[in-house]
Amino acid sequence: MTNLPTLYEYYTGGSITTGLSADQPYFTLNNKNITLYSGAMHYFRVPPEYWRDRLRKMRAAGLNVVETYVPWNLHEPEPGHFDFGQGGTDFQELLDIEKFLKIAQEEDLLAIVRPGPYICAEWEFGGMPSWLLREKGIKVRTSDERFVGYVKKYFAVLFAILTAFQFTKGGPIVAFQIENEYGSVRNNDFKYLEILKETFESNGLVELLFTSDTPLLGKNGQIPGVLYTANFKANANLQLKRLQEYQPGKASMVMEYWTGWFDHWTEVHNTRDLISYFTVLNDILKFPASVNLYMFHGGTNWGFMNGANILGIGWDNRGYNPDTTSYDYDAPLTEAGDYTDKYTVTRNVIKTYNDIPTKLPALPEEIPRVAYETVKIVGELSLNEIISKVEHHIKSHDLISMENLPINNNAGQSYGYVVYRKHNVDIPANSVLKIWGRVCDTALVLINGELKSKILKTQADMKEFGYWKSKDASLYLGEDSYKGATLDILVENYGRSNFGLYVKQHNQFKGLWQGNVSVNGENLYDWEIIPLEFKKKWTNSLEGWHQPKFGIGPALFKGVLNVKERNDTYIDMRGWNKGIVIINGFVLSRYLRIGPQQAAYLPAPFLKEGDNEIVIFEHFEPDDRIRFLNNQVYETLP
């Protein structure tokens, strides 16, 4: 077995004459038969120091392809400002797609790239940048000239990188996807798909082009001259037969075979049983068809980058459902890169069907984890102290959504929190504050720095004031009266919708924008608006930390973890309520005591030897310590 050729030795054979072909009932690569055994792994969800580890584990399972999306919103955070590894953003180390593709090829894997512009992926706004929303009336994911114009500018930069990594030019990329599950949009703008196809080709992409949708839902996402691939979880034979009907004589590919599922906050952690997973995978390969396992390794929605779903019909977000930070997905490799029973099953099934053996690496060792010693909270900053350290204090007669704030080179605010502050308010005893419309997405109300909102304890509390579920909601401000008070409303962007019909709609603004704020029926105007973006440079510059009082939040709390040897770990958030946790200035994770995710994965590359600052922004009730675990914990409270 040691004399087996590598994958590249077998398929290049000293010269490359052609790429991946689907023009017969099976795939060929460089005129040799190939079944694609692919796995999804997104470079931006994994520390770059671990790319090789994860990719080698994929290859050791018998996979011959890695598939990845490309997130536009990370690569172009402001119009014309690009980051592909050296752009200076908080995510820059995770964005070097060239390095990722080089490592994939070194690990003897081919690559499938799905560049968008829309990627879904349970990623914020489906991977599209929020600054698009500043264009009044723009129609994303359509042939709207303004939207397409931005796409073409971005693709010109992205494709200038990707062209050199195509298989026929000696690289790993064998196929590119046009858009993503466009059939789910149901607006039949085939001109848009044709524009994208022409843009791919005019920018030098010569490898196989494809689209992907669920065959049993129709072929609205299909265009001539582009391979149609399938996305599904079950009914493999029925789905693949329908796929063959749409394109007779073509190779069959399942671009997304869903190995598990993602989690929303307040849900029970999603898992998929091993028997159903094996049965459908076996049916796919027996059909026979090629497959991409989505996900093979899920990783993490770092920062504020989780997406959301909107369930049901309604422009007002009543069915909004944000995703957790963990994107474990119950995949063959866990969020931390551990092997699972699904990994073993996958490896065995591929070995059964693969009739073109090539050299595989030995199974890499799992990366060890530790539970560090508990850390005490040593510093605190109140919301008012935090606000005093923010650069932008924007005066406005009316409420403004965060996207429309005149910051970030006029790109607006994409992520984080925004404070709507009203000075010199007279508030009589027994007053009632009302937010008209729906909050996008959560809100806390303070008077003179004192929290008036209800402390979140149960899921039922999220149906009341301060959350998206409640429309035109009111808050009783108590028996005290105030003269010349400062009123603060702290609003959180919990993640923009990433899927389907709602991604093409304009209802993705965050903050307060659907209506006025009133006290006792009288609308308030002349606001001071303060964006809290929690960018790394700003967080690391914070000074004036004082002895913690551990009162009711919102507030920042700081602990220092001294590390002699860097190891993977999990931060146990079960002693906290709701908020975000930050490591050395980088927003690591959201947390919510209600669950299901109860811990934040902290990989060793995010740590440094010596002191590491852990900063927690707690909405309600803080703990006085930071505790650690060596594994994730899932728990959902009532």
C-alpha positions, 0 to 999 in steps of 0.5 A: 500500500505504501507504493500507492500514488498520491491523488495528484500523481494519479490525476495529473500524471505529468501533464494536465489537459483538462479539468473536471467534466460532468458531460457523461453519467460520471465525473472525469478529471483530466480524462480519468474517472473520479468519484468526488468524496468531498467534505465541507470546511470553512477556513474562516471558521477555523484558526489557520494554525489548525487548517492543516490538522483538519484537512489532514483528518479529512484526507485520512478519512478517504476524502479527495476534495475539500469544499469551502464558501467565501464570505463577502462580508469579511473580505470586503467589510467596507466598500473597496476595503478588502481583507484577504489576510493582510487587511487589518480587520479583526478577522485578518488571520482567518482570511488568507484563502491563498494559504488555505488552498495551498495547504489543501493541495499540500495535503493532497486534496482537491477543492470546490469553491463556492464564492457567493455572492450569497452563501447562506452557511448560517453566516451573518446576512448569508455572507453579504456585507451589511453596507449594501443596505445603505443603498435605498431600494437595492434588491440583493440577489437580483439583476439590480444594477447596483447590486450586480455592480458591487458584486462585479467589483468584489469578484474582480478582486477575489477571482484575481486570487482564485484563477491561479489556483485552478486545477488546469493551471496546476492548483487544487480548485476543480469547480466553482458554484454560481450563487447558492440555493437560488431556487429557494428565492423563487423570484426566477431572475435567471438574468441574474444567474446569467450575469454571474456566469458571465462574470465568472468566465470573464474573470478567467474561471475555466473550471466546472461551474455548478448550482445547487438546490433540493431537486424535489423543490424544482429547478428554479435555480438551474440555468443552461450550461451549468451543472445542477447539483443536489442538497438534501438530508434524506430520500437520496434515490428519489432526489437523485432520480429527479436530478437525472430527469433535469439533466439526462446524461450528466454526472450526479453530485450531492453538493450538500448531504447534511451530516447533522444540523445547526443550533438556534439559541433556546433550542435543544442541541441538534444531533443526527443518529448514526444509522440514518446518516450511514443509510443515506450516505450509502444510498448516495454512493450506491446510486452512484453519485459523488458527494460533499458532506456538509459539514465535515467539520463545522467550526465556529461562528466567531465574533458576531458572525452567526446568522439567523432564520426567520420562520413563518411569513411576516415582514416584522421578524416575529419568527426571527431565530438566531444561531449559536456561536458554535457551529459544531453541526454534529459533524464527523469532526467536532467543533474542536476537531475531534473524531466522532463515530460519524468519522469512522462510519464515513471512512469505512463507507468511502473505503467500501466504494472507492475503487481508485485507491491513492495514498492516505495519511495516518490518522492524526492525533487529536489535539489535547484540551485542558480545563485551566484554573478558575480566574477571578474577575479583577476589573469592571466598567459600567455602561456609562464608562464604556460609552465615555470611551467610544469615539462616535457620538452621533446626534440625530433628531430621529432614531437611525438603524446601525447600518445607516450611521455615518461611521466606518468610512460611511459604511455604517455599523455592521455588528455589535450593539448600539446605544440610543441615549436621550438626555434631560428627560423628565420621567414622572412616577409610574411612567411607561416606555414604549418601543413602537414596532419590533426591536432588532434584536434585543434591548435593555433600558436604563435610567441614569445607569440603572437597569429597568429592563427585566432580568432574563431568566426563562424562555418565556421572558423573551416573549416580553419587552426587549426582544424581537418577539414582542411588537409595540411593547411597553416597559413599566419604569417604576414608582420613582420620578426623575428630573433631567434624567439620562435614558439609555436603550442598548440594542443588540444585533443578534445576527442577520437572517441568512436564508431564503426569501428573507435574504432578498428582502430589505428587512435586515436593519438592526437597532431601533428603526421600525417606529418611535420610542415614547414615554407616556404616549409622548414621542422622544426625539433628539437622540445621541446614538453611540455604536458599540462595535467591540473592535479589537483595537478599541477593546484592548485600549480600554483603561480605568478598570476598577474593583468589580461591584458585581451589580446588575449589568450591563457592564464589562468584566475583566479577568486575566488568564496566565498561561504557561503552555497554550492548550485548547479549552472551553470557557464555561459560561453557566455562571453568567446570563447573556452577553459576549466573551472576548479573548485578547480583544477578539470577540470569541463567542456569544453566550446565553444561559438558556442554552443550548450552547453553554461553553465557548470554544477557545483554541490554543492559537488565540492564547499567548504565553503569559497573561491573556485578558478575558473580557465579558460583556454581561447584560444582566447578572455577572459571575465573580469568576471565569471557569474552564472546561475541556469539553462543550456542554449542551443544556436548555433551560425552560 
